[in-house]
Amino acid sequence: MRSTTPQDAGEAQDRRERRRNATRERLLTAALELFAAQGYAATTYEHIAERADVGRQTAFNHFRRKEDFVTAWVQARHERLDRQAAADASATGKSAVEALADELRALAELNERDYALAKELHDGGVLHAAFGLGAATPHAILAVVTRGQQRGEIRGDLDPGTLADMVFDGYVTALSRWLSGDGAYSLTEALLTRLAVLAEGFTARGAANSRRSGAS
């Protein structure tokens, strides 16, 4: 009889981890589809487990609270943004403001694509709760701010984490207003306007600097 080697044990553990991740992803996809189709409040663990073709206890094992599905959705978006930003940073020489604008555009596109889901979660108060349950500022935003400071494009006397939080907080607020207004205007434009004001300041001198920059 062949004995189990450390390599065998490692491969078995990898397979278990892959199966676990696949089950978790299937549960998350099922939950989000149901939230968008029939509403967050009307969706139960039984509905989610049935759609994902797993047992109810399995659903609980992966997501202890229903809110955890929403938090996982938000975090997955931010992880996607991080990967995209890392690829862009290695391929382009964009300024910090241009890179931040690209990240905000990407977030806007995600919300426009998943509008029905985002609207349902917002109107039910669940989306706001998800941000409060640990959806930290995406690393991609902090990385751009830090890089901008290193290049001398952004003031170095300010904490990069605080600046990144300001950009992200502006996104969260703009998203909430956009969803409250039934998506009647461009979320991208609203985000870029806020970014421009944040970058230039809202004093008269900031407006003058912005006009000179646009004319050059």
C-alpha positions as CSV (number, residue, x, y, z in Angstrom):
1,M,0.0,0.0,0.0
2,R,1.4,3.4,-1.1
3,S,1.9,5.8,1.8
4,T,0.7,9.3,1.7
5,T,3.5,11.8,0.9
6,P,3.6,15.5,1.9
7,Q,3.0,16.3,-1.8
8,D,-0.1,14.1,-1.9
9,A,-1.4,15.8,1.2
10,G,-0.7,19.2,-0.3
11,E,-2.5,18.3,-3.5
12,A,-5.5,17.0,-1.6
13,Q,-5.7,20.2,0.4
14,D,-5.5,22.2,-2.8
15,R,-8.3,20.3,-4.3
16,R,-10.5,20.8,-1.2
17,E,-9.7,24.5,-1.2
18,R,-10.6,24.7,-4.9
19,R,-13.9,22.9,-4.3
20,R,-14.6,25.1,-1.3
21,N,-13.9,28.3,-3.3
22,A,-16.1,27.0,-6.2
23,T,-19.0,26.3,-3.8
24,R,-18.6,29.7,-2.2
25,E,-18.6,31.4,-5.7
26,R,-21.7,29.4,-6.7
27,L,-23.5,30.4,-3.6
28,L,-22.6,34.1,-4.1
29,T,-23.7,34.1,-7.7
30,A,-27.0,32.4,-6.7
31,A,-27.7,34.9,-3.9
32,L,-27.0,37.9,-6.1
33,E,-29.2,36.7,-8.9
34,L,-32.0,36.1,-6.5
35,F,-31.6,39.5,-4.8
36,A,-31.9,41.2,-8.1
37,A,-34.8,39.1,-9.4
38,Q,-37.0,38.8,-6.3
39,G,-35.6,41.2,-3.8
40,Y,-33.2,40.9,-0.9
41,A,-35.8,40.7,1.9
42,A,-37.8,38.0,0.0
43,T,-34.7,35.8,-0.6
44,T,-34.1,33.1,2.1
45,Y,-31.1,30.8,2.7
46,E,-33.3,28.0,1.4
47,H,-33.8,29.8,-1.9
48,I,-30.0,30.4,-2.2
49,A,-29.0,26.9,-1.3
50,E,-31.6,25.4,-3.8
51,R,-30.4,27.6,-6.6
52,A,-26.8,26.8,-5.9
53,D,-27.7,23.1,-5.6
54,V,-26.2,22.7,-2.1
55,G,-27.6,22.0,1.4
56,R,-28.8,24.9,3.6
57,Q,-26.1,24.2,6.2
58,T,-23.5,24.5,3.5
59,A,-24.8,28.0,2.7
60,F,-24.5,28.9,6.3
61,N,-21.0,27.5,6.6
62,H,-19.8,29.9,3.8
63,F,-22.0,32.9,4.7
64,R,-23.0,33.2,8.3
65,R,-25.3,36.2,7.7
66,K,-27.3,37.2,4.7
67,E,-25.5,40.5,4.7
68,D,-22.2,38.6,4.1
69,F,-23.3,38.0,0.6
70,V,-23.4,41.7,-0.1
71,T,-20.1,42.4,1.7
72,A,-18.5,39.7,-0.4
73,W,-20.0,41.3,-3.6
74,V,-18.5,44.7,-2.7
75,Q,-15.1,43.2,-1.8
76,A,-15.0,41.2,-5.1
77,R,-15.5,44.4,-7.0
78,H,-12.7,46.1,-5.2
79,E,-10.4,43.1,-5.7
80,R,-11.2,43.3,-9.4
81,L,-10.4,47.0,-9.4
82,D,-7.1,46.3,-7.7
83,R,-6.1,43.7,-10.3
84,Q,-7.0,46.1,-13.1
85,A,-5.2,49.0,-11.6
86,A,-2.1,46.9,-11.1
87,A,-2.1,45.9,-14.7
88,D,-2.6,49.5,-15.8
89,A,0.2,50.8,-13.6
90,S,2.7,48.5,-15.2
91,A,1.6,49.4,-18.7
92,T,1.0,53.2,-18.7
93,G,2.5,56.4,-17.5
94,K,-0.7,58.1,-16.5
95,S,-0.8,60.9,-14.0
96,A,-2.3,60.1,-10.5
97,V,-5.5,62.0,-11.4
98,E,-5.9,60.2,-14.7
99,A,-5.4,56.9,-13.0
100,L,-7.9,57.7,-10.3
101,A,-10.4,58.8,-13.0
102,D,-9.9,55.4,-14.7
103,E,-10.7,53.6,-11.4
104,L,-13.8,55.7,-10.8
105,R,-14.9,55.0,-14.4
106,A,-14.5,51.3,-13.7
107,L,-16.5,51.4,-10.6
108,A,-19.3,53.4,-12.4
109,E,-19.4,50.8,-15.1
110,L,-19.8,48.0,-12.6
111,N,-22.7,49.7,-11.0
112,E,-24.3,50.5,-14.4
113,R,-24.0,46.9,-15.4
114,D,-25.5,45.6,-12.2
115,Y,-27.9,48.4,-11.8
116,A,-30.9,46.3,-10.8
117,L,-29.0,44.6,-8.0
118,A,-27.3,47.7,-6.8
119,K,-30.6,49.6,-6.7
120,E,-32.3,46.8,-4.8
121,L,-29.5,46.6,-2.2
122,H,-29.4,50.4,-1.9
123,D,-33.1,50.9,-1.5
124,G,-33.2,48.1,1.2
125,G,-30.4,49.8,3.1
126,V,-28.2,46.7,2.7
127,L,-25.6,48.4,0.5
128,H,-24.9,51.1,3.0
129,A,-24.6,48.5,5.7
130,A,-22.1,46.5,3.6
131,F,-19.8,49.5,3.4
132,G,-20.0,49.8,7.2
133,L,-19.3,46.1,7.7
134,G,-15.8,46.3,6.4
135,A,-15.6,47.4,2.8
136,A,-12.4,49.3,3.2
137,T,-11.1,51.8,0.6
138,P,-9.8,49.7,-2.3
139,H,-6.0,49.3,-2.3
140,A,-5.9,50.5,-5.9
141,I,-6.9,54.0,-4.9
142,L,-4.4,54.1,-2.1
143,A,-1.7,52.8,-4.5
144,V,-2.4,55.6,-7.0
145,V,-2.3,58.3,-4.3
146,T,0.9,57.0,-2.9
147,R,2.5,56.8,-6.3
148,G,1.3,60.3,-7.0
149,Q,3.0,61.6,-3.9
150,Q,6.2,59.8,-4.8
151,R,6.2,61.5,-8.2
152,G,5.5,64.9,-6.7
153,E,2.0,65.1,-8.3
154,I,0.1,65.1,-5.0
155,R,1.0,67.0,-1.9
156,G,3.4,65.0,0.3
157,D,2.4,66.6,3.5
158,L,-1.0,64.8,3.6
159,D,-1.6,61.3,4.8
160,P,-2.1,59.1,1.7
161,G,-4.7,56.9,3.5
162,T,-6.8,60.0,4.3
163,L,-6.6,61.2,0.7
164,A,-7.6,57.7,-0.6
165,D,-10.5,57.6,1.9
166,M,-11.7,61.0,0.6
167,V,-11.8,59.7,-2.9
168,F,-13.6,56.6,-1.9
169,D,-16.0,58.3,0.4
170,G,-16.9,60.6,-2.5
171,Y,-17.6,57.6,-4.7
172,V,-19.8,56.0,-2.0
173,T,-21.8,59.2,-1.6
174,A,-22.2,59.8,-5.3
175,L,-23.3,56.2,-5.8
176,S,-26.0,56.6,-3.2
177,R,-27.3,59.8,-4.7
178,W,-27.3,58.2,-8.2
179,L,-29.2,55.1,-7.0
180,S,-31.6,57.3,-5.1
181,G,-32.2,59.3,-8.3
182,D,-33.0,56.1,-10.2
183,G,-29.8,56.4,-12.3
184,A,-31.3,59.4,-14.2
185,Y,-27.9,60.9,-15.0
186,S,-24.3,59.7,-15.7
187,L,-22.7,58.2,-12.6
188,T,-19.3,58.5,-14.4
189,E,-19.7,62.2,-14.9
190,A,-20.8,62.7,-11.3
191,L,-17.7,60.9,-10.1
192,L,-15.3,62.7,-12.4
193,T,-16.7,66.0,-11.4
194,R,-16.1,65.2,-7.7
195,L,-12.6,64.1,-8.4
196,A,-11.8,67.3,-10.3
197,V,-13.0,69.4,-7.5
198,L,-11.1,67.4,-4.9
199,A,-7.9,67.6,-7.0
200,E,-8.2,71.3,-7.7
201,G,-10.0,72.5,-4.6
202,F,-13.3,74.5,-4.6
203,T,-11.8,77.9,-4.0
204,A,-11.6,80.6,-6.7
205,R,-7.9,80.0,-7.1
206,G,-8.6,76.3,-7.7
207,A,-11.1,77.2,-10.5
208,A,-8.5,79.5,-12.1
209,N,-5.9,76.8,-11.9
210,S,-8.3,74.4,-13.6
211,R,-9.0,76.8,-16.4
212,R,-5.3,77.4,-17.0
213,S,-4.7,73.7,-17.0
214,G,-7.5,73.1,-19.5
215,A,-6.1,75.9,-21.8
216,S,-2.6,74.5,-21.9
